[in-house]
Amino acid sequence: MPYLCGRTLTIADIIIFNELSQFLFLTNENFKEGKLAGMEKLEYWYSTQMATDKIVMALDERMKEYL
């Protein structure tokens, strides 16, 4: 399944992406080392499914402006 809750993008994907994106932004964590190392499926979902969506990324950038 390409998304966390099925074959289509859901509000759950957006909420979890937002939380994870803010966590990565604020802590400088990444998927190569630290707490998230070895989470290949999560990294795939984050970088391939979500981070390539233009609308999701535009909203992500706007959210980070307020951090």
MODELLER restraints for C-alpha pairs under 7 A, 6 or more apart:
rsr = mdl.restraints
at = mdl.atoms
rsr.add(forms.Gaussian(group=physical.xy_distance, feature=features.Distance(at['CA:1:A'], at['CA:7:A']), mean=5.43, stdev=0.5))
rsr.add(forms.Gaussian(group=physical.xy_distance, feature=features.Distance(at['CA:2:A'], at['CA:45:A']), mean=6.96, stdev=0.5))
rsr.add(forms.Gaussian(group=physical.xy_distance, feature=features.Distance(at['CA:2:A'], at['CA:49:A']), mean=6.81, stdev=0.5))
rsr.add(forms.Gaussian(group=physical.xy_distance, feature=features.Distance(at['CA:3:A'], at['CA:9:A']), mean=6.17, stdev=0.5))
rsr.add(forms.Gaussian(group=physical.xy_distance, feature=features.Distance(at['CA:3:A'], at['CA:13:A']), mean=6.86, stdev=0.5))
rsr.add(forms.Gaussian(group=physical.xy_distance, feature=features.Distance(at['CA:3:A'], at['CA:45:A']), mean=6.60, stdev=0.5))
rsr.add(forms.Gaussian(group=physical.xy_distance, feature=features.Distance(at['CA:4:A'], at['CA:13:A']), mean=6.11, stdev=0.5))
rsr.add(forms.Gaussian(group=physical.xy_distance, feature=features.Distance(at['CA:17:A'], at['CA:46:A']), mean=6.88, stdev=0.5))
rsr.add(forms.Gaussian(group=physical.xy_distance, feature=features.Distance(at['CA:18:A'], at['CA:60:A']), mean=6.75, stdev=0.5))
rsr.add(forms.Gaussian(group=physical.xy_distance, feature=features.Distance(at['CA:24:A'], at['CA:30:A']), mean=6.47, stdev=0.5))
rsr.add(forms.Gaussian(group=physical.xy_distance, feature=features.Distance(at['CA:30:A'], at['CA:36:A']), mean=6.45, stdev=0.5))
rsr.add(forms.Gaussian(group=physical.xy_distance, feature=features.Distance(at['CA:31:A'], at['CA:37:A']), mean=4.86, stdev=0.5))
rsr.add(forms.Gaussian(group=physical.xy_distance, feature=features.Distance(at['CA:31:A'], at['CA:39:A']), mean=6.95, stdev=0.5))
rsr.add(forms.Gaussian(group=physical.xy_distance, feature=features.Distance(at['CA:31:A'], at['CA:43:A']), mean=6.38, stdev=0.5))
rsr.add(forms.Gaussian(group=physical.xy_distance, feature=features.Distance(at['CA:50:A'], at['CA:56:A']), mean=6.82, stdev=0.5))
rsr.add(forms.Gaussian(group=physical.xy_distance, feature=features.Distance(at['CA:51:A'], at['CA:57:A']), mean=6.06, stdev=0.5))
